[in-house]
């Protein structure tokens, strides 16, 4: 074609293009079309530029045209029916209205062309109620997310299995329980299935999963799969599966005998928190080429890490923590070049930390705490320039960690060197290259100088340096520096000096067991825990409680015990409404307990022992209905036990020893069904021991819910209550183990009458001390049924009669004192009763038998010779017939029973031989 022939054609095409541009602009950009029409028609050179504009406009026009297509009316009504069955506490579905296009509703996604509903994204809305079968009207729905809801332990609707287009189904943490419907196996197009963290779900079998050949992502965490014994074989047939999460599924076997498992596409495998008690199977080497993340933590896996682990060349995350794995950490780990996370915490690994770990240049998280590793941390760890988490505490590591070690660790955020003999040796002017968020260096030698480098840490939120050997004066900058740190624990050091009247802003400040002095500090509204026990703080307690700065506090734990605080308890308790634990024991406090203390309605523990408080326990304390621990021992109350004490239903620990109590022990004390510690020792109580003590359920029955001596405080860590008790004749401090103690100590009073037989029903009691009273009568015959008893002290009373034979059943008994009573007869034979020193039985003249030197009468007779000629005829005759009987028995057994004894001896020989054989 000639050039002059082409030109008219191009002119026509240009005109066509301009006309289409005009049409597009008129349709789409109608408000602006008049401004550009002349330019397009009169300026042919603009055609090429506006071609691009036309292309965009045409696309936009298409979208605009389709946006006028409303959602299908049938599907809209189906969605409205769904809404009617649901409860929407956050009003997240407020846009779901009959007057609105359902494709514009929150969480609803429609197809751009057909406007049919394809996707419902309703997760994390806390929906509850009932899922309507109207969902079946959404024939094109392929994506359904109802995760993080609360369907109140209902079953998964079986009609979901009829939604044949479904590719993505997320029902995680939605409050479902019961049997997972096997009909879900009909969803053959399913690529994503998440049923995790519905803690009541279970299966009888997983055979229904065999048809889900398109599955790529499967999460059944916290679903009970214990009945699906062939879970591994079934899931390994899902050839497309790339991510598998089976955390906490009650699985007990990884089938170590299997030689091959066909997870050909698997990238992520999480089998943590199950019940595997064998070695890591060899079949893991089959999936080594594809696997990126492996988590087997929280099981009971044993043995050493297999050599094949070096084949996981693409592995990025390896988590094997909280198992029973032994041996050394393999040097071959250094070959896993892509490894970014290595978590081996809380196992039994020994030997040194492999220096080859320094080759893992991508590593950002290294967790080796809680093992038996020894030696010096290799310097090669200092080459891990991407490291953010370094946890090597609670090991046997020795040597020095100096500033050179940290030179390249500029990204370090979390550091744990705690509970190791390591010496953190840096110069006083050291400026670290990192900005830590978390520093745990308790029981690691940081001192004796106060660590000046802390002043450079501007991002620190948690500082744990208790028992770190600091023996120095706290610098002046330290107090204001702590205001930006959420948790500070410098307890059990030798930090000294005056504490200025600074404003505490940390959520937790623990400065206990130092040598700090001054007045108690001011508190901001952020503070949850203030522990300054065992210091030298002084001044009136009322100054601290009543000052204006503290009136808006939200303090939950205040422990200022063992200081020099003085004065009367103020009436300012209305400003301390958030207090849960209050300990002002062992100070110089005086006066009465104010009535206003009843305003502490959240209080769970009140401890005021070892002061000079007098008067009554105020009636207002009844308002503290959550009170579980009441300790006002070692004071001058000089009162009777109030009858209303029986209304304190939450009371678990009642310690009023050495408080000048008088009168009787009221029957109402038996109404405290949760009581586990009853310590009324060293008072002037009189009268009988209440017979109703068997009504105290927590001492009689196992697993009775009562006050927890451990308190988890949100954003403020864990607080353990402690208590001084005298369980076995010596004063002991109970802390973490206080929750397991059950004791009755009524010693050193003027109690009279007998020990009630009903006390034998306290089957969960560990320690019983009734010594130094005026008790009479016998020891209850059934005392041997109190199988948990570890200590019994009945000394220095007026008890009489024989020691009950049932006491020989007390196999846990490790302390016994029956001295200075009027017991008689033989001490029953048992491993425990004969193991105690004779002093524990002394002062009972009529008592005999081991371990006492005094022998019982029959033993004396058997040791002596019968005098000749002194016996009466009848006596001689009776012995004649007795001797005749014995002779017959000996003759009979000598002849007839030798095969029997031979067999018995053979049996014992066989058992003994088997015992020595290797298992």
Protein Blocks (a to p, Z undefined) as FASTA:
>chain_A
ZZklmmmmmmmmmmmmmmmmmmmmmmmmmmlmmmmmmmmmmmmklmmmmmmmmmmmmmmm
mmmmmmmpccdfklmmmmmmmmmmpccfkopmmmmcfkbcfklpghiacdfklopafbdc
fehklpacjddfklmmmmmbcbdcfehiaehhpacdfklmmmmkbmbdcfehklpacjdd
fklmmmmmbmbdcfehiakbccfbfklmmmmmmbmbdcfehiafklmmmlmmmmmmmmmb
mbdcdehklpabehlmbmbdcdfkbfbdcfehiabfbdcdfklmmmmmmpmbdcfehiab
ecjddfklmmmmmbmbdcfehiabecjddfklmmmmmbmbdcfehiabecjddfklmmmm
mbcbdcfehiabecjddfklmmmmmbmbdcfehiabecjddfklmmmmmmbmbdcfehia
bdcdddfkbccfbdcfbdcfehiafblbdcfklmmmmkbfbdcfehklpacdddfklmmm
mmmpfbdcfehiabecjddfbddfbfbdcfehiabecddddddfkbmbdcfehiabecjf
klmmmpmklmmgcbfbdcfehiabecjddfklmmmmmbmbdcfehiabecjddfklmmmm
mbcbdcfehiabecjddfklmmmmmbmbdcfehiakopaddfklmmmmmbmbdcfehklp
gcjddfklmmmmmbcbdcfehiabecjddfklmmmmklmpghiacddfbdcdehkajadd
dddddfkopacddfklmmmpccddfehiabecjddfklmmmmmbfbdcfehiabecjddf
klmmmmmbmbdcfehiabecjddfklmmmmmbcbdcfehiabecjddddfklmmpcfklm
goilkbgcjfbfbdcfklmmmmpccdehkacfklmmmmmmmmmmmmmmmmmmmmmmmmmm
mmmmmmmmmmmmmmmpcZZ
